[in-house]
Amino acid sequence: MLANLSDETLMLSYRDGDLAAFSELYRRHRLGLYRFVSWRSPRQDWVDEIVQDCWAGLHGARARYQPQAAFRTYLYQIAHNRLLDLLRQKQAVLASELATDDGDATFQHLADDAQEQASPEQQLENKRRFASLHAAIRSLPSEQKEALILQQFNELSLDEIADVTAVPIETVKSRLRYAMQKLRAQLKNLTAQGEVA
């Protein structure tokens, strides 16, 4: 029965004390939220903390919840704000560690899952492509990377991205356009290098 209800209806039920409604919201959005935070966080060890803070923040704000935007937008705004707060708090730590970033693949487990059915040769090629794409995405400016991740990995609309990031929709469009141009150029360059080698 809960599976048929909208996110917003579930959140209103949760606001009124229905813990089963929260469980359904969590089931629906835990992976998407985790992906969003993983791609945005400059440190992998912050991801779990931010995600837990988001769910705790949602719990703390439930009494004030009004369905003015999609629930997912509301949840991602909490995550976006928590990440900004954490970045401000830990700016010195981040600055010292960015110089020694080892570039570990944040979503290595996703690549591994996608490759389970492929031959060893295809797995190697898929892993190489995934690593190239991941590196290209990580190299994007923060605002462009955030817009791209929200659109491509979390399937938010342009309006929802504008709400989450608190910028006009035209700014979102620009960020996405520039992000895609940079990704295409980087991946084309990597492909050309691979053909020469």
N, CA, C and O of each residue as an XYZ file, in Angstrom:
788
protein
N       0.816     -1.198      0.000
C       0.000      0.000      0.000
C       0.860      1.263      0.000
O       0.579      2.193     -0.755
N       1.895      1.312      0.826
C       2.778      2.479      0.865
C       3.493      2.685     -0.464
O       3.786      3.818     -0.847
N       3.774      1.588     -1.169
C       4.495      1.681     -2.434
C       3.722      2.479     -3.474
O       4.322      3.004     -4.412
N       2.418      2.582     -3.329
C       1.583      3.306     -4.292
C       1.457      4.794     -3.974
O       0.940      5.558     -4.789
N       1.919      5.207     -2.812
C       1.786      6.608     -2.408
C       2.936      7.450     -2.940
O       4.046      6.951     -3.125
N       2.669      8.722     -3.186
C       3.714      9.639     -3.636
C       4.676      9.929     -2.483
O       4.343      9.752     -1.311
N       5.863     10.373     -2.845
C       6.850     10.751     -1.827
C       6.296     11.824     -0.894
O       6.491     11.774      0.321
N       5.611     12.781     -1.477
C       5.094     13.891     -0.692
C       4.030     13.418      0.310
O       3.991     13.883      1.449
N       3.176     12.496     -0.126
C       2.164     11.935      0.770
C       2.826     11.154      1.893
O       2.412     11.234      3.049
N       3.864     10.394      1.539
C       4.595      9.647      2.558
C       5.234     10.589      3.577
O       5.204     10.325      4.779
N       5.813     11.689      3.092
C       6.460     12.626      3.999
C       5.440     13.284      4.923
O       5.720     13.520      6.098
N       4.272     13.574      4.391
C       3.221     14.129      5.246
C       2.788     13.117      6.305
O       2.507     13.484      7.446
N       2.737     11.851      5.921
C       2.403     10.801      6.897
C       3.498     10.671      7.940
O       3.225     10.505      9.129
N       4.745     10.749      7.479
C       5.867     10.678      8.409
C       5.848     11.869      9.356
O       6.133     11.729     10.545
N       5.513     13.031      8.830
C       5.400     14.242      9.657
C       4.404     14.014     10.784
O       4.567     14.528     11.891
N       3.372     13.234     10.483
C       2.329     12.964     11.476
C       2.641     11.740     12.338
O       1.795     11.299     13.115
N       3.863     11.186     12.204
C       4.280     10.113     13.095
C       4.305      8.712     12.511
O       4.569      7.761     13.248
N       4.046      8.541     11.235
C       4.015      7.217     10.612
C       5.438      6.782     10.243
O       5.976      7.224      9.228
N       6.046      5.924     11.056
C       7.421      5.475     10.813
C       7.531      4.577      9.595
O       8.585      4.530      8.962
N       6.471      3.865      9.253
C       6.486      3.033      8.049
C       6.623      3.910      6.798
O       7.248      3.503      5.819
N       6.047      5.094      6.834
C       6.181      6.030      5.710
C       7.635      6.456      5.555
O       8.139      6.566      4.437
N       8.309      6.697      6.682
C       9.733      7.034      6.605
C      10.525      5.874      6.010
O      11.404      6.086      5.175
N      10.220      4.665      6.429
C      10.934      3.492      5.908
C      10.799      3.401      4.396
O      11.763      3.060      3.710
N       9.633      3.697      3.873
C       9.418      3.661      2.424
C      10.194      4.781      1.730
O      10.786      4.558      0.675
N      10.196      5.972      2.307
C      10.985      7.074      1.740
C      12.470      6.722      1.719
O      13.164      6.974      0.733
N      12.938      6.151      2.791
C      14.336      5.748      2.891
C      14.666      4.702      1.829
O      15.699      4.785      1.165
N      13.791      3.727      1.677
C      14.009      2.682      0.684
C      14.102      3.279     -0.720
O      14.950      2.875     -1.516
N      13.242      4.227     -1.016
C      13.198      4.832     -2.347
C      14.412      5.721     -2.640
O      14.885      5.769     -3.775
N      14.907      6.413     -1.634
C      15.877      7.488     -1.896
C      17.272      7.277     -1.324
O      18.148      8.112     -1.550
N      17.504      6.220     -0.612
C      18.810      6.041      0.035
C      19.944      5.941     -0.977
O      20.998      6.544     -0.774
N      19.755      5.196     -2.056
C      20.837      5.036     -3.029
C      21.078      6.321     -3.822
O      22.223      6.714     -4.043
N      20.004      6.964     -4.243
C      20.157      8.217     -4.983
C      20.842      9.288     -4.152
O      21.716     10.000     -4.646
N      20.450      9.402     -2.895
C      21.080     10.378     -2.002
C      22.550     10.039     -1.802
O      23.406     10.923     -1.828
N      22.837      8.772     -1.604
C      24.223      8.356     -1.401
C      25.064      8.675     -2.637
O      26.182      9.176     -2.513
N      24.531      8.386     -3.836
C      25.259      8.711     -5.076
C      25.513     10.203     -5.180
O      26.621     10.630     -5.503
N      24.485     10.993     -4.907
C      24.624     12.453     -4.992
C      25.730     12.950     -4.064
O      26.594     13.724     -4.477
N      25.700     12.509     -2.823
C      26.698     12.954     -1.848
C      28.080     12.422     -2.207
O      29.073     13.136     -2.071
N      28.151     11.171     -2.667
C      29.457     10.592     -3.026
C      30.150     11.373     -4.125
O      31.355     11.614     -4.063
N      29.389     11.763     -5.124
C      29.987     12.516     -6.228
C      30.361     13.934     -5.816
O      31.315     14.499     -6.351
N      29.637     14.506     -4.890
C      29.881     15.894     -4.506
C      30.936     16.034     -3.415
O      31.608     17.062     -3.334
N      31.085     15.027     -2.588
C      31.994     15.136     -1.451
C      33.446     15.020     -1.907
O      33.783     14.105     -2.657
N      34.305     15.932     -1.468
C      35.716     15.848     -1.839
C      36.453     14.737     -1.102
O      37.569     14.377     -1.477
N      35.844     14.198     -0.068
C      36.465     13.110      0.697
C      35.456     11.989      0.891
O      34.338     12.217      1.353
N      35.858     10.791      0.537
C      34.970      9.647      0.653
C      34.562      9.380      2.102
O      33.440      8.946      2.361
N      35.464      9.637      3.039
C      35.140      9.349      4.434
C      34.106     10.317      5.023
O      33.632     10.101      6.139
N      33.755     11.363      4.301
C      32.702     12.268      4.755
C      31.321     11.815      4.307
O      30.319     12.252      4.873
N      31.248     10.955      3.310
C      29.976     10.622      2.673
C      28.970     10.059      3.674
O      27.842     10.546      3.757
N      29.368      9.039      4.434
C      28.424      8.440      5.389
C      27.940      9.455      6.416
O      26.766      9.469      6.785
N      28.859     10.303      6.873
C      28.482     11.327      7.851
C      27.441     12.283      7.271
O      26.452     12.611      7.926
N      27.675     12.724      6.038
C      26.745     13.674      5.410
C      25.392     13.018      5.169
O      24.350     13.619      5.428
N      25.411     11.786      4.674
C      24.148     11.086      4.404
C      23.361     10.890      5.700
O      22.152     11.122      5.736
N      24.039     10.467      6.751
C      23.345     10.307      8.034
C      22.800     11.636      8.534
O      21.685     11.700      9.051
N      23.584     12.691      8.382
C      23.116     14.021      8.788
C      21.891     14.449      7.986
O      21.003     15.117      8.516
N      21.842     14.067      6.711
C      20.691     14.421      5.871
C      19.424     13.761      6.389
O      18.381     14.401      6.520
N      19.532     12.464      6.681
C      18.354     11.767      7.200
C      17.968     12.312      8.571
O      16.783     12.447      8.877
N      18.957     12.621      9.391
C      18.660     13.215     10.695
C      18.042     14.604     10.516
O      17.119     14.976     11.240
N      18.557     15.366      9.546
C      17.997     16.682      9.253
C      16.566     16.593      8.764
O      15.721     17.413      9.125
N      16.299     15.590      7.940
C      14.935     15.369      7.473
C      14.018     15.058      8.658
O      12.904     15.574      8.745
N      14.494     14.221      9.554
C      13.712     13.881     10.750
C      13.439     15.145     11.590
O      12.320     15.370     12.053
N      14.484     15.955     11.770
C      14.331     17.165     12.574
C      13.412     18.194     11.943
O      12.771     18.975     12.647
N      13.346     18.198     10.613
C      12.537     19.207      9.911
C      11.146     18.694      9.540
O      10.360     19.425      8.938
N      10.840     17.463      9.890
C       9.578     16.865      9.435
C       8.346     17.642      9.892
O       7.352     17.700      9.169
N       8.399     18.235     11.078
C       7.236     18.965     11.588
C       6.939     20.217     10.760
O       5.802     20.687     10.728
N       7.955     20.750     10.095
C       7.792     21.966      9.284
C       7.579     21.656      7.802
O       7.407     22.577      7.004
N       7.588     20.394      7.423
C       7.518     20.027      6.003
C       6.205     20.460      5.370
O       5.123     20.188      5.891
N       6.325     21.136      4.241
C       5.195     21.492      3.393
C       5.567     21.092      1.972
O       6.645     21.459      1.505
N       4.718     20.358      1.275
C       5.069     19.878     -0.064
C       5.028     20.979     -1.132
O       4.154     20.986     -1.999
N       5.977     21.896     -1.055
C       6.043     22.989     -2.027
C       6.847     22.597     -3.256
O       6.671     23.185     -4.323
N       7.719     21.619     -3.120
C       8.506     21.104     -4.233
C       8.515     19.585     -4.097
O       8.008     19.046     -3.114
N       9.081     18.903     -5.070
C       9.177     17.449     -4.988
C       9.977     17.063     -3.745
O      10.924     17.755     -3.369
N       9.598     15.973     -3.119
C      10.292     15.519     -1.923
C      11.779     15.335     -2.192
O      12.611     15.718     -1.371
N      12.117     14.751     -3.337
C      13.520     14.506     -3.669
C      14.306     15.818     -3.698
O      15.444     15.874     -3.234
N      13.706     16.847     -4.233
C      14.348     18.161     -4.251
C      14.595     18.640     -2.824
O      15.672     19.148     -2.511
N      13.614     18.479     -1.980
C      13.718     18.865     -0.571
C      14.863     18.110      0.109
O      15.668     18.708      0.822
N      14.930     16.799     -0.116
C      15.969     15.966      0.484
C      17.357     16.365     -0.018
O      18.301     16.451      0.768
N      17.482     16.607     -1.313
C      18.783     16.967     -1.879
C      19.217     18.368     -1.464
O      20.414     18.650     -1.402
N      18.255     19.254     -1.178
C      18.609     20.568     -0.636
C      19.237     20.411      0.738
O      20.205     21.097      1.065
N      18.691     19.512      1.539
C      19.271     19.250      2.858
C      20.706     18.755      2.687
O      21.609     19.210      3.389
N      20.915     17.821      1.751
C      22.254     17.275      1.512
C      23.207     18.352      1.007
O      24.344     18.449      1.469
N      22.746     19.149      0.073
C      23.555     20.234     -0.493
C      23.993     21.199      0.613
O      25.164     21.572      0.691
N      23.060     21.595      1.451
C      23.372     22.532      2.535
C      24.310     21.917      3.567
O      25.210     22.587      4.074
N      24.098     20.643      3.873
C      24.973     19.971      4.854
C      26.387     19.858      4.313
O      27.351     20.043      5.056
N      26.523     19.556      3.031
C      27.844     19.472      2.424
C      28.542     20.829      2.462
O      29.730     20.901      2.776
N      27.831     21.884      2.154
C      28.420     23.229      2.221
C      28.854     23.565      3.642
O      29.924     24.138      3.847
N      28.030     23.211      4.621
C      28.390     23.451      6.028
C      29.664     22.695      6.394
O      30.559     23.243      7.038
N      29.736     21.445      5.983
C      30.906     20.628      6.304
C      32.156     21.159      5.610
O      33.242     21.156      6.191
N      32.006     21.608      4.382
C      33.150     22.178      3.663
C      33.672     23.431      4.362
O      34.882     23.641      4.451
N      32.768     24.251      4.851
C      33.193     25.446      5.590
C      33.925     25.067      6.869
O      34.939     25.671      7.218
N      33.404     24.061      7.562
C      34.006     23.635      8.823
C      35.387     23.017      8.624
O      36.273     23.183      9.462
N      35.561     22.327      7.546
C      36.788     21.541      7.368
C      37.657     22.056      6.228
O      38.410     21.290      5.627
N      37.559     23.324      5.932
C      38.292     23.910      4.818
C      39.799     23.676      4.926
O      40.439     23.347      3.928
N      40.361     23.835      6.083
C      41.805     23.660      6.253
C      42.218     22.219      6.009
O      43.239     21.958      5.373
N      41.421     21.281      6.517
C      41.717     19.857      6.308
C      41.666     19.541      4.817
O      42.545     18.866      4.283
N      40.639     20.031      4.164
C      40.467     19.779      2.748
C      41.617     20.342      1.930
O      42.137     19.660      1.047
N      42.017     21.559      2.204
C      43.092     22.193      1.442
C      44.392     21.400      1.527
O      45.094     21.256      0.526
N      44.720     20.886      2.704
C      45.954     20.139      2.855
C      45.889     18.778      2.178
O      46.913     18.259      1.733
N      44.703     18.196      2.095
C      44.590     16.856      1.514
C      44.351     16.871      0.017
O      44.625     15.870     -0.644
N      43.856     17.952     -0.543
C      43.629     17.993     -1.984
C      44.931     17.830     -2.757
O      44.944     17.277     -3.857
N      46.010     18.308     -2.184
C      47.297     18.195     -2.857
C      47.770     16.749     -2.956
O      48.576     16.416     -3.824
N      47.270     15.891     -2.069
C      47.690     14.492     -2.081
C      46.554     13.548     -2.441
O      46.627     12.363     -2.117
N      45.503     14.034     -3.102
C      44.362     13.212     -3.482
C      44.809     12.071     -4.379
O      45.441     12.299     -5.410
N      44.484     10.845     -3.991
C      44.917      9.685     -4.774
C      43.911      9.289     -5.847
O      44.141      8.328     -6.581
N      42.806     10.011     -5.951
C      41.869      9.764     -7.035
C      41.129      8.445     -6.964
O      40.718      7.926     -8.002
N      40.945      7.884     -5.782
C      40.206      6.627     -5.674
C      38.837      6.782     -6.308
O      38.197      7.824     -6.170
N      38.393      5.759     -6.995
C      37.093      5.785     -7.664
C      35.986      5.684     -6.631
O      35.864      4.674     -5.938
N      35.183      6.727     -6.530
C      34.103      6.764     -5.559
C      33.078      5.669     -5.811
O      32.528      5.090     -4.874
N      32.831      5.396     -7.070
C      31.806      4.422     -7.396
C      32.379      3.136     -7.959
O      31.792      2.543     -8.864
N      33.502      2.700     -7.447
C      34.107      1.474     -7.941
C      33.148      0.297     -7.802
O      33.090     -0.567     -8.677
N      32.396      0.265     -6.705
C      31.453     -0.831     -6.502
C      30.372     -0.858     -7.574
O      29.906     -1.938     -7.935
N      29.956      0.300     -8.098
C      28.967      0.329     -9.172
C      29.549     -0.232    -10.460
O      28.873     -0.959    -11.188
N      30.787      0.102    -10.738
C      31.441     -0.433    -11.930
C      31.574     -1.941    -11.821
O      31.346     -2.658    -12.795
N      31.939     -2.423    -10.650
C      32.080     -3.867    -10.447
C      30.749     -4.581    -10.654
O      30.702     -5.638    -11.283
N      29.671     -4.011    -10.127
C      28.351     -4.624    -10.294
C      27.946     -4.686    -11.762
O      27.387     -5.685    -12.216
N      28.227     -3.622    -12.497
C      27.848     -3.572    -13.909
C      28.662     -4.546    -14.743
O      28.220     -4.954    -15.817
N      29.836     -4.923    -14.274
C      30.720     -5.763    -15.060
C      30.570     -7.250    -14.761
O      31.242     -8.061    -15.400
N      29.725     -7.637    -13.827
C      29.627     -9.033    -13.420
C      29.274     -9.961    -14.572
O      29.712    -11.112    -14.576
N      28.498     -9.505    -15.548
C      28.042    -10.357    -16.631
C      28.977    -10.333    -17.842
O      28.766    -11.104    -18.778
N      29.983     -9.492    -17.857
C      30.836     -9.331    -19.027
C      32.021    -10.298    -18.993
O      32.378    -10.836    -17.945
N      32.623    -10.505    -20.181
C      33.829    -11.325    -20.275
C      34.976    -10.579    -19.602
O      34.867     -9.374    -19.373
N      36.072    -11.264    -19.280
C      37.207    -10.576    -18.652
C      37.735     -9.413    -19.504
O      38.098     -8.367    -18.967
N      37.777     -9.594    -20.818
C      38.245     -8.515    -21.693
C      37.287     -7.323    -21.657
O      37.702     -6.166    -21.599
N      35.984     -7.647    -21.693
C      34.984     -6.574    -21.645
C      34.991     -5.893    -20.289
O      34.814     -4.677    -20.205
N      35.195     -6.661    -19.224
C      35.278     -6.072    -17.893
C      36.425     -5.077    -17.817
O      36.276     -3.991    -17.258
N      37.572     -5.449    -18.380
C      38.733     -4.563    -18.368
C      38.451     -3.285    -19.148
O      38.777     -2.187    -18.695
N      37.845     -3.435    -20.320
C      37.511     -2.267    -21.134
C      36.473     -1.393    -20.430
O      36.596     -0.169    -20.410
N      35.456     -2.025    -19.855
C      34.438     -1.260    -19.112
C      35.053     -0.515    -17.935
O      34.712      0.637    -17.668
N      35.954     -1.180    -17.241
C      36.595     -0.554    -16.089
C      37.434      0.651    -16.535
O      37.444      1.688    -15.871
N      38.132      0.504    -17.660
C      38.933      1.606    -18.191
C      38.037      2.781    -18.575
O      38.345      3.930    -18.255
N      36.939      2.498    -19.254
C      36.012      3.562    -19.660
C      35.391      4.242    -18.444
O      35.275      5.466    -18.394
N      34.998      3.436    -17.471
C      34.412      3.988    -16.258
C      35.412      4.896    -15.544
O      35.062      5.989    -15.099
N      36.650      4.436    -15.441
C      37.681      5.243    -14.773
C      37.902      6.550    -15.518
O      38.077      7.598    -14.897
N      37.895      6.495    -16.846
C      38.076      7.715    -17.649
C      36.917      8.685    -17.440
O      37.123      9.886    -17.265
N      35.705      8.154    -17.460
C      34.536      9.005    -17.249
C      34.553      9.599    -15.848
O      34.286     10.787    -15.662
N      34.869      8.767    -14.869
C      34.916      9.240    -13.482
C      35.955     10.358    -13.325
O      35.689     11.376    -12.685
N      37.127     10.160    -13.909
C      38.180     11.180    -13.820
C      37.733     12.470    -14.508
O      37.985     13.567    -14.009
N      37.076     12.331    -15.643
C      36.608     13.521    -16.363
C      35.552     14.272    -15.554
O      35.565     15.502    -15.504
N      34.646     13.540    -14.924
C      33.612     14.184    -14.102
C      34.242     14.861    -12.889
O      33.881     15.986    -12.544
N      35.178     14.177    -12.246
C      35.818     14.763    -11.056
C      36.596     16.033    -11.394
O      36.777     16.892    -10.532
N      37.058     16.159    -12.642
C      37.847     17.332    -13.016
C      36.983     18.557    -13.327
O      37.508     19.660    -13.478
N      35.673     18.371    -13.423
C      34.793     19.509    -13.710
C      34.761     20.477    -12.534
O      34.937     20.068    -11.386
N      34.540     21.753    -12.814
C      34.317     22.704    -11.710
C      33.136     22.238    -10.859
O      32.207     21.610    -11.365
N      33.179     22.544     -9.597
C      32.211     22.045     -8.617
C      30.760     22.270     -9.028
O      29.948     21.350     -8.930
N      30.418     23.461     -9.480
C      29.025     23.776     -9.814
C      28.561     22.971    -11.022
O      27.419     22.513    -11.064
N      29.445     22.797    -12.007
C      29.093     22.019    -13.191
C      28.939     20.542    -12.838
O      28.022     19.873    -13.314
N      29.836     20.047    -12.005
C      29.781     18.650    -11.589
C      28.478     18.386    -10.833
O      27.817     17.375    -11.071
N      28.111     19.282     -9.931
C      26.891     19.102     -9.163
C      25.666     19.051    -10.066
O      24.818     18.174     -9.905
N      25.563     19.974    -11.008
C      24.412     19.997    -11.915
C      24.361     18.721    -12.749
O      23.291     18.143    -12.936
N      25.495     18.288    -13.244
C      25.559     17.077    -14.062
C      25.136     15.845    -13.266
O      24.370     15.017    -13.759
N      25.627     15.727    -12.057
C      25.301     14.570    -11.213
C      23.810     14.557    -10.887
O      23.170     13.507    -10.945
N      23.260     15.714    -10.545
C      21.834     15.774    -10.235
C      20.987     15.385    -11.440
O      19.960     14.722    -11.290
N      21.410     15.792    -12.628
C      20.630     15.476    -13.819
C      20.840     14.030    -14.277
O      19.873     13.298    -14.488
N      22.082     13.625    -14.427
C      22.374     12.334    -15.044
C      22.254     11.151    -14.094
O      21.781     10.087    -14.495
N      22.670     11.315    -12.855
C      22.685     10.194    -11.920
C      21.487     10.176    -10.985
O      21.110      9.121    -10.475
N      20.889     11.339    -10.759
C      19.754     11.405     -9.846
C      18.459     11.771    -10.556
O      17.401     11.827     -9.929
N      18.534     12.021    -11.862
C      17.375     12.249    -12.719
C      16.489     13.401    -12.268
O      15.265     13.334    -12.388
N      17.107     14.457    -11.749
C      16.338     15.645    -11.391
C      16.099     16.485    -12.639
O      16.921     16.506    -13.554
N      14.979     17.167    -12.664
C      14.666     18.074    -13.765
C      15.472     19.361    -13.595
O      16.082     19.590    -12.550
N      15.468     20.189    -14.622
C      16.172     21.472    -14.550
C      15.605     22.334    -13.420
O      16.355     22.981    -12.689
N      14.282     22.336    -13.283
C      13.653     23.108    -12.204
C      14.089     22.603    -10.835
O      14.375     23.394     -9.936
N      14.140     21.279    -10.681
C      14.546     20.699     -9.400
C      16.005     21.026     -9.086
O      16.349     21.320     -7.941
N      16.860     20.972    -10.107
C      18.276     21.315     -9.907
C      18.399     22.773     -9.495
O      19.188     23.106     -8.611
N      17.627     23.639    -10.127
C      17.640     25.057     -9.762
C      17.221     25.239     -8.304
O      17.802     26.058     -7.592
N      16.228     24.489     -7.861
C      15.783     24.572     -6.463
C      16.863     24.079     -5.505
O      17.141     24.719     -4.491
N      17.469     22.942     -5.830
C      18.488     22.365     -4.944
C      19.685     23.290     -4.816
O      20.200     23.497     -3.717
N      20.130     23.849     -5.938
C      21.352     24.658     -5.934
C      21.097     26.145     -5.704
O      22.039     26.927     -5.579
N      19.832     26.532     -5.649
C      19.434     27.921     -5.396
C      20.009     28.894     -6.428
O      20.519     29.960     -6.083
N      19.914     28.499     -7.707
C      20.332     29.378     -8.802
C      19.220     29.389     -9.853
O      18.379     28.490     -9.872
N      19.209     30.397    -10.723
C      18.196     30.439    -11.785
C      18.356     29.261    -12.757
O      19.443     28.704    -12.908
N      17.264     28.905    -13.400
C      17.279     27.764    -14.316
C      18.241     27.986    -15.483
O      18.844     27.034    -15.981
N      18.385     29.223    -15.915
C      19.326     29.507    -17.015
C      20.772     29.224    -16.593
O      21.591     28.799    -17.409
N      21.073     29.458    -15.335
C      22.400     29.134    -14.812
C      22.612     27.625    -14.815
O      23.696     27.145    -15.147
N      21.579     26.882    -14.446
C      21.655     25.414    -14.470
C      21.924     24.942    -15.898
O      22.778     24.085    -16.124
N      21.192     25.503    -16.856
C      21.381     25.116    -18.256
C      22.808     25.392    -18.708
O      23.422     24.568    -19.386
N      23.332     26.553    -18.332
C      24.714     26.897    -18.698
C      25.704     25.921    -18.084
O      26.620     25.448    -18.757
N      25.519     25.626    -16.817
C      26.432     24.700    -16.139
C      26.413     23.329    -16.812
O      27.460     22.711    -17.006
N      25.223     22.861    -17.164
C      25.117     21.562    -17.826
C      25.747     21.587    -19.216
O      26.432     20.642    -19.608
N      25.520     22.649    -19.945
C      26.087     22.771    -21.291
C      27.610     22.771    -21.230
O      28.261     22.044    -21.981
N      28.181     23.579    -20.342
C      29.635     23.624    -20.218
C      30.202     22.297    -19.717
O      31.261     21.862    -20.168
N      29.503     21.661    -18.794
C      29.963     20.365    -18.276
C      30.012     19.337    -19.398
O      30.994     18.607    -19.526
N      28.966     19.275    -20.207
C      28.936     18.302    -21.297
C      30.004     18.607    -22.345
O      30.619     17.686    -22.883
N      30.231     19.876    -22.640
C      31.283     20.243    -23.595
C      32.649     19.790    -23.090
O      33.447     19.232    -23.843
N      32.907     20.038    -21.803
C      34.197     19.649    -21.233
C      34.353     18.135    -21.195
O      35.425     17.613    -21.502
N      33.297     17.431    -20.825
C      33.368     15.964    -20.797
C      33.621     15.400    -22.186
O      34.470     14.525    -22.359
N      32.893     15.892    -23.169
C      33.100     15.404    -24.543
C      34.537     15.641    -24.995
O      35.163     14.757    -25.580
N      35.052     16.830    -24.723
C      36.424     17.149    -25.140
C      37.432     16.252    -24.439
O      38.359     15.745    -25.071
N      37.256     16.054    -23.143
C      38.199     15.216    -22.386
C      38.136     13.765    -22.840
O      39.172     13.123    -23.009
N      36.934     13.246    -23.037
C      36.793     11.851    -23.441
C      37.268     11.642    -24.877
O      37.830     10.597    -25.202
N      37.043     12.626    -25.727
C      37.547     12.539    -27.100
C      39.075     12.521    -27.092
O      39.703     11.763    -27.831
N      39.652     13.354    -26.258
C      41.108     13.399    -26.129
C      41.652     12.065    -25.604
O      42.662     11.569    -26.104
N      40.992     11.486    -24.605
C      41.428     10.207    -24.059
C      41.306      9.090    -25.114
O      42.175      8.225    -25.215
N      40.220      9.124    -25.891
C      40.026      8.125    -26.943
C      41.129      8.249    -27.988
O      41.684      7.246    -28.439
N      41.442      9.485    -28.368
C      42.501      9.709    -29.364
C      43.843      9.228    -28.830
O      44.627      8.640    -29.576
N      44.119      9.466    -27.560
C      45.365      8.998    -26.966
C      45.438      7.477    -26.936
O      46.498      6.885    -27.143
N      44.275      6.848    -26.669
C      44.225      5.386    -26.628
C      44.459      4.772    -27.997
O      45.066      3.706    -28.101
N      43.977      5.439    -29.066
C      44.176      4.920    -30.415
C      45.617      5.068    -30.854
O      46.124      4.237    -31.607
N      46.296      6.129    -30.386
C      47.696      6.358    -30.754
C      48.587      5.355    -30.038
O      49.567      4.877    -30.609
N      48.258      5.033    -28.799
C      49.118      4.158    -27.988
C      49.168      2.732    -28.468
O      49.855      1.903    -27.870
